[in-house]
Amino acid sequence: MEALNNLVNSVNGLVWGPPMLVLILGTGFFLMVMLKFMPLLRIGTGFGLMWRGREPGEAETGQISPFQALMTCLAATVGTGNIAGVATAVFLGGPGALFWMWCTALVGMATKYCEVVLAVHYRELDGRGEHIGGPMYAIKNGLGKHWAWLGVLFAIFGGFAGFGIGNMVQVNSMADALETTFSIPGWLTGVATMVLVGLVILGGIKRIGKVAASLVPFMCVAYIIASIVVLVVFAEAIPTAFGLIFEHAFSPIAATGGFAGAAVMAAIRFGVARGIFSNEAGLGTAGIAQAAGTTTSSVRSGLIGMLGTFIDTLIICTMTGLAIICSGVWTGGESGAALSAAAFEAAMPGIGGAILSIALVIFAFTTILGWSYYGERCWVFLVGTRAIWPFRVVWVLAVPFGAIAQLDFAWLLADTLNGLMAIPNLISLLLLSPVVVKLTREYFAANRV
C-alpha cells in the first residue's frame, strides 16, 4: 500500500506540477488572444443573457434553462476550494497567491467559454432523447474517430475522480465541520446527506437544476454578505491587504508569526493550482452541465457559462482571501478551513466560526449534486444510458462512507484523476479553437449585442 501511495504521490506531483499549471494558463491565454479578449469585454453581455435565461425560449432545445445550467456548474465548483482551498493558497504562498488566483480566473474565462461552446456545438441526444455533451463528445464529434481514445480517457478519469473529489471528500469536509463546531457525529451527517442527495439526484438533471437554481444564488449571496461584514470590521486593513497582495505576487515574503515565509514561485504555484481547483477552468466539466441547457446558440451558452469562473474566483474566492488577509490571521499558523474560520471568528466572535462551518456544509453539499451529474455523463459516454441508475445508486451509497472514512489516499487519487482530466480537454481546446473563433465571429456578426 505504501508503494502505491508513493506512486500516486509522484504522479500527482507531475499532474499538478509547474508544467501542467503552465499548460493550463498558457492555453487560457492563447484562447483569450485568439478571441481578441472577447470574454473580458463581454462580461456584461454574459450577465444580461444569464438574467434572460432564467426561462427557456420556445425554440430552444435542452432539459434545463441556461440559468439552471450555470447554477449547476456553480454548484459543482463553489465548494471547499473557495474556503479551504483559498486559505491553503494564502498559508503556503502568502498574500501574493491571491493575485495569481485572479490571473488564473481571467484567462480561465476564455478557457471555460471555449469548453462550453464546443460542448454545446457538438452535443448529441442519448438513448433517452436527452441532450448530452462535454469534452468527450467534442473530441468524438469534432476531432473524429482517430481521436476517440482521448474522449474515453477523459470519461474514465472523470467517472472515477467524481467519487473522490465530488463526493466522499466533500461529505468528509461536511462531517468534520459539523462535528468540530456543533458536535454532530460524523455518521449522522453521512446518513442525513445520503438521504438529501438521493432525493435530488434520483430525479435527474431537471431536479438537480431546480435545486441548484434555488440554493446556489442564496448561498453565494449569503456568503458574500458574511464576508463583507468581516471586511467592514477590518476596513482599515483593506488598503494594506491589497498592498500585500500586489507586492508579494512579485517579491518573496519573510516568515512572520506562524507563517513560514514564501518565495514568489510558491505564490504562483499555489495561487494558480488552487484557482484551477476552485473554478475548474481547463478541466472541461462546465461543458457537461451547459450541454443540458436549453439554447439555439452554443456561443450564447458560452457567454453564460464563462460567468462561472468570474463568480467563483473573482468574487467568492476574493472575499475569502481578503477576509483572511485583512483580519491578520494568516500569520497565525492555521491552514485550510480552520484559517478561514479564524478570520470570520475574529470579526464575529462567538458566531463567526459557526457561520463559516454552515457555509462550508452548504457549499460541499451542492458540489456533491453538481459532480453527480458530471460523473453520470462520463459513465453514459462509456457504457450508455444503462449506467444511469446503477451510477446514481452507487453515488448515493458512497456518501455515508465518505463521512466516516479516512480519505487521505482517496483524496490523493481523486486529485490526481481530476488533474488528468485536463490533458484530453486542453488538447481538444487547442485543436478545435478555430471552430470556436468561427462560431463566435458568426454570432456577433448576426447579433449586435
C-alpha positions in Angstrom: 0.0 0.0 0.0 2.9 2.3 0.8 4.4 1.7 -2.6 1.0 2.5 -4.3 0.7 5.7 -2.2 4.2 6.8 -3.2 3.4 6.1 -6.9 0.2 8.1 -6.8 2.1 10.9 -4.9 4.7 11.0 -7.7 2.1 11.1 -10.4 0.2 13.8 -8.5 3.3 15.9 -8.3 3.6 15.8 -12.1 -0.1 16.3 -12.8 -0.3 19.4 -10.6 3.3 20.5 -11.0 4.6 23.6 -12.8 4.4 22.1 -16.4 0.6 21.4 -16.1 -0.1 24.8 -14.5 1.8 26.5 -17.3 -0.1 24.4 -19.8 -3.5 25.4 -18.4 -2.5 29.1 -18.0 -0.9 29.1 -21.5 -3.9 27.5 -23.1 -6.2 30.0 -21.5 -4.0 33.0 -22.6 -3.8 31.6 -26.1 -7.5 31.2 -26.3 -8.0 34.7 -24.9 -5.8 36.2 -27.6 -7.5 34.1 -30.3 -10.8 35.5 -29.2 -9.3 39.1 -29.1 -10.1 39.3 -25.3 -13.8 39.0 -26.0 -14.6 37.1 -22.7 -13.4 40.1 -20.7 -15.1 42.6 -22.9 -18.4 40.8 -22.9 -18.8 40.1 -19.1 -21.8 42.5 -19.1 -23.3 40.7 -22.1 -23.0 37.4 -20.3 -24.8 38.6 -17.2 -27.6 40.0 -19.4 -28.0 36.7 -21.1 -27.9 34.9 -17.8 -30.7 37.0 -16.4 -32.9 36.5 -19.6 -32.0 32.8 -19.5 -34.0 32.1 -16.3 -36.7 30.7 -18.6 -36.1 28.7 -21.8 -37.2 30.1 -25.1 -39.8 28.4 -27.2 -37.5 27.4 -30.0 -34.7 26.2 -27.7 -33.9 22.6 -27.0 -32.5 21.1 -23.8 -33.6 19.8 -20.4 -33.0 22.8 -18.1 -32.8 26.6 -18.5 -29.5 28.3 -19.2 -29.7 29.9 -15.7 -30.2 26.4 -14.1 -27.3 25.1 -16.2 -25.0 27.8 -14.9 -26.2 27.3 -11.3 -25.5 23.5 -11.7 -21.9 24.4 -12.8 -21.5 26.7 -9.8 -23.0 24.1 -7.5 -20.1 21.8 -8.6 -17.3 24.5 -8.4 -18.3 26.6 -5.4 -17.2 24.2 -2.7 -14.4 23.5 -0.3 -11.9 25.1 -2.7 -13.5 28.5 -2.1 -13.0 28.2 1.7 -10.3 25.7 2.5 -8.5 26.0 -0.9 -8.1 29.8 -0.8 -6.9 29.6 2.8 -4.3 26.9 1.9 -3.0 29.0 -1.0 -2.5 32.0 1.3 -0.9 29.8 4.0 1.6 28.3 1.6 2.1 31.1 -0.9 1.4 34.2 1.1 -1.0 37.1 0.2 0.5 37.2 -3.4 -1.2 33.8 -4.1 -4.5 35.7 -4.4 -3.1 37.8 -7.3 -2.2 34.7 -9.2 -5.7 33.2 -8.5 -7.1 36.3 -10.2 -4.8 35.8 -13.2 -6.0 32.2 -13.4 -9.6 33.3 -13.4 -9.1 36.0 -16.0 -7.6 33.6 -18.6 -9.8 30.8 -17.3 -12.9 32.7 -18.5 -11.6 32.2 -22.1 -11.0 28.5 -21.4 -14.4 28.0 -19.9 -16.1 29.9 -22.7 -14.5 27.6 -25.3 -15.3 24.5 -23.3 -18.9 25.4 -23.2 -19.1 26.5 -26.8 -17.6 23.2 -28.0 -19.7 21.1 -25.6 -23.0 22.6 -26.8 -21.9 22.7 -30.5 -21.0 19.0 -30.6 -23.7 17.8 -28.2 -26.0 14.9 -29.2 -29.0 13.0 -27.9 -28.6 10.0 -25.7 -30.7 6.9 -25.7 -33.5 8.6 -23.7 -33.7 11.6 -26.0 -31.8 14.0 -23.6 -29.1 16.3 -24.8 -25.6 15.3 -23.6 -22.2 16.9 -24.2 -18.8 17.7 -22.8 -15.2 17.3 -23.8 -15.7 13.6 -24.6 -18.4 14.4 -27.2 -16.4 17.4 -28.5 -13.5 15.1 -29.1 -15.6 12.4 -30.6 -17.7 14.6 -32.9 -15.2 17.4 -33.5 -11.9 15.6 -33.9 -13.2 12.3 -35.4 -12.7 8.6 -34.7 -8.9 8.7 -34.7 -9.1 10.8 -31.5 -11.9 8.9 -29.8 -9.5 7.3 -27.4 -8.8 10.7 -25.9 -12.5 11.2 -25.1 -12.6 7.7 -23.5 -9.6 8.7 -21.3 -11.4 11.9 -20.2 -14.6 9.9 -19.3 -12.6 7.3 -17.3 -10.8 10.0 -15.4 -14.0 11.9 -14.7 -16.0 8.9 -13.9 -13.7 7.8 -11.1 -12.5 11.2 -9.9 -16.0 12.3 -9.1 -16.4 9.7 -6.3 -13.5 11.2 -4.5 -13.3 14.9 -5.3 -17.0 15.4 -5.8 -18.5 13.0 -3.3 -16.6 11.4 -0.4 -14.1 14.3 0.1 -16.9 16.8 0.2 -19.1 14.9 2.7 -16.0 14.2 4.8 -15.4 18.0 5.0 -19.0 18.5 6.0 -18.8 15.9 8.7 -15.6 17.3 10.1 -17.0 20.9 10.2 -20.3 19.9 11.8 -18.5 17.6 14.4 -16.0 20.3 15.3 -18.5 23.2 15.5 -21.7 21.6 16.6 -20.6 18.2 18.0 -22.7 16.3 15.4 -21.5 12.7 14.9 -19.9 12.0 11.5 -22.2 9.0 10.9 -25.3 11.2 11.3 -24.0 13.8 8.8 -23.3 10.9 6.4 -26.8 9.4 6.7 -28.6 12.7 6.5 -26.6 13.8 3.5 -27.2 10.5 1.8 -31.0 10.9 2.1 -30.9 14.5 0.8 -28.6 13.7 -2.1 -30.7 10.7 -3.0 -33.9 12.8 -3.1 -32.2 15.2 -5.5 -30.1 13.2 -7.9 -32.5 10.3 -8.4 -34.7 12.9 -10.1 -32.0 13.6 -12.7 -30.7 16.8 -14.2 -34.1 18.6 -14.1 -34.3 18.2 -10.3 -30.6 19.0 -9.8 -31.1 22.1 -11.9 -34.1 23.3 -9.9 -32.4 22.7 -6.6 -29.2 24.4 -7.8 -31.1 27.4 -9.1 -32.8 27.8 -5.7 -29.8 27.0 -3.4 -26.7 28.4 -5.2 -27.7 32.1 -5.6 -28.8 32.1 -1.9 -25.6 30.5 -0.6 -23.4 32.7 -2.7 -25.1 36.0 -1.7 -25.2 34.9 2.0 -21.5 34.1 2.0 -20.6 37.4 0.3 -22.7 39.3 2.9 -20.9 37.5 5.7 -17.5 38.2 4.1 -18.5 41.9 3.7 -19.2 42.0 7.5 -15.6 40.7 8.1 -14.2 43.4 5.7 -16.3 46.2 7.4 -14.9 45.2 10.8 -11.4 45.3 9.4 -12.0 48.1 6.9 -8.8 50.0 7.9 -6.7 47.0 6.8 -8.1 46.7 3.3 -5.6 49.1 1.6 -2.8 47.3 3.4 -4.1 43.9 2.3 -4.2 45.0 -1.4 -0.7 46.3 -1.0 0.5 42.9 0.4 -1.3 41.0 -2.4 0.4 43.0 -5.2 3.8 43.3 -3.5 4.2 39.7 -2.7 2.9 38.5 -6.1 6.3 39.5 -7.4 8.6 39.5 -4.3 9.3 37.0 -1.6 7.7 37.3 1.8 9.6 36.7 5.0 8.5 34.4 7.8 6.3 36.2 10.4 4.3 34.8 13.4 3.2 31.3 12.4 3.7 32.0 8.7 6.8 30.2 7.4 7.5 32.6 4.6 7.2 32.0 0.8 9.1 32.6 -2.4 7.4 34.1 -5.5 7.3 30.7 -7.1 5.2 29.4 -4.1 2.8 32.3 -4.6 2.4 31.5 -8.3 2.2 27.7 -7.9 -0.3 27.6 -5.1 -2.3 30.6 -6.4 -2.7 29.0 -9.8 -3.2 25.5 -8.5 -5.9 26.4 -6.0 -7.5 28.8 -8.5 -7.9 26.0 -11.0 -9.1 23.6 -8.3 -11.8 26.1 -7.3 -13.1 27.2 -10.7 -12.2 24.0 -12.8 -11.4 26.1 -15.9 -9.4 23.8 -18.1 -10.8 20.6 -16.6 -13.8 20.5 -19.0 -16.5 19.9 -16.5 -18.6 23.1 -17.2 -19.5 22.0 -20.7 -21.1 18.8 -19.4 -23.8 20.7 -17.5 -24.2 23.5 -20.0 -24.8 21.0 -22.8 -28.1 20.1 -21.0 -29.2 23.7 -21.1 -31.9 25.0 -23.5 -30.3 27.0 -26.3 -30.2 27.6 -30.0 -26.7 29.0 -29.9 -23.5 27.5 -28.5 -21.9 31.0 -28.3 -24.8 32.3 -26.1 -24.3 29.2 -23.8 -20.6 30.0 -23.7 -21.1 33.6 -22.7 -23.3 32.5 -19.8 -21.0 29.6 -18.9 -17.9 31.7 -18.6 -19.5 33.6 -15.8 -19.0 30.6 -13.5 -15.3 31.3 -13.3 -15.9 35.0 -12.7 -18.4 34.4 -9.9 -16.4 31.5 -8.3 -12.9 33.0 -8.2 -13.1 36.8 -8.8 -15.9 37.2 -6.4 -16.2 34.4 -3.9 -12.6 33.4 -3.6 -11.6 37.0 -3.4 -13.9 37.6 -0.5 -12.4 34.7 1.4 -8.8 35.8 0.6 -9.4 39.4 1.7 -11.1 38.3 4.9 -8.1 36.2 5.8 -5.5 38.8 5.0 -7.4 41.8 6.4 -8.1 40.0 9.7 -4.4 39.3 10.1 -5.0 35.6 11.0 -2.9 34.4 8.0 0.3 34.8 10.2 -1.2 32.7 13.0 -0.1 29.2 11.7 -3.5 27.9 10.9 -4.3 26.4 7.4 -7.3 25.2 5.4 -10.8 25.7 6.6 -9.5 26.4 10.1 -7.8 29.6 8.8 -10.9 30.8 7.1 -12.9 30.1 10.3 -10.4 32.1 12.3 -10.9 35.1 10.1 -14.7 35.0 10.5 -14.4 34.4 14.2 -12.0 37.3 14.6 -14.7 39.6 13.1 -17.7 38.0 14.7 -16.6 36.4 18.0 -18.8 33.5 19.1 -20.7 33.1 15.8 -18.1 33.6 13.0 -16.8 30.1 13.1 -20.3 28.7 13.1 -21.3 30.8 10.0 -18.2 29.6 8.2 -19.0 26.0 9.0 -22.5 26.3 7.8 -21.3 27.9 4.5 -18.8 25.0 4.1 -21.5 22.4 4.6 -23.8 24.0 2.0 -21.0 24.5 -0.5 -19.9 20.9 -0.1 -23.5 19.6 -0.4 -24.1 21.4 -3.7 -20.7 20.2 -5.0 -21.9 16.6 -4.5 -25.0 17.4 -6.6 -23.2 19.0 -9.4 -20.5 16.4 -9.6 -23.0 13.6 -9.6 -24.2 14.8 -13.0 -20.6 15.1 -14.3 -19.8 11.5 -13.2 -23.1 10.2 -14.6 -22.5 11.7 -18.0 -19.0 10.3 -18.1 -20.3 6.8 -17.5 -23.1 7.2 -20.0 -20.4 8.0 -22.6 -18.5 4.9 -21.7 -21.3 2.3 -21.4 -24.6 4.0 -22.5 -27.8 5.0 -20.6 -28.0 1.7 -18.8 -25.3 3.1 -16.5 -27.6 5.8 -15.2 -29.5 4.1 -12.4 -26.6 1.9 -11.1 -24.4 5.0 -11.0 -26.9 7.0 -9.1 -27.4 4.3 -6.5 -23.7 3.7 -6.0 -23.2 7.5 -5.8 -25.8 7.8 -3.0 -24.4 4.8 -1.1 -20.9 6.3 -1.2 -21.9 9.4 0.7 -22.1 7.9 4.3 -18.9 6.0 3.7 -17.1 9.3 2.9 -18.4 10.9 6.1 -16.7 8.4 8.4 -13.7 7.1 6.4 -10.0 8.2 6.5 -9.7 9.6 3.0 -6.0 10.6 2.6 -5.4 8.1 -0.2 -8.8 8.6 -1.8 -8.2 12.4 -1.8 -4.8 12.0 -3.4 -6.0 9.6 -6.1 -9.1 11.7 -6.9 -7.0 14.8 -7.0 -4.7 13.1 -9.5 -7.5 11.8 -11.7 -9.1 15.3 -11.5 -5.9 16.8 -12.9 -5.6 14.2 -15.6 -9.0 15.3 -17.0 -7.3 18.5 -18.1 -5.0 16.8 -20.6 -7.6 15.5 -23.1 -9.6 18.6 -22.6 -6.8 21.0 -23.3 -5.7 19.1 -26.4 -9.2 19.3 -27.8 -9.5 23.0 -27.0 -6.3 23.8 -28.8 -7.2 21.7 -31.9 -10.8 22.9 -32.1 -10.1 26.6 -31.2 -10.6 27.6 -34.9 -14.2 26.3 -34.7 -14.8 28.4 -31.6 -13.4 31.5 -33.2 -15.6 30.9 -36.3 -18.8 30.4 -34.3 -18.0 33.4 -32.2 -17.4 35.6 -35.2 -20.6 34.5 -36.9 -22.7 35.0 -33.7 -21.6 38.6 -33.1 -22.0 39.4 -36.8 -25.6 38.3 -36.6 -26.3 39.6 -33.1 -25.2 43.2 -32.4 -25.3 42.8 -28.6 
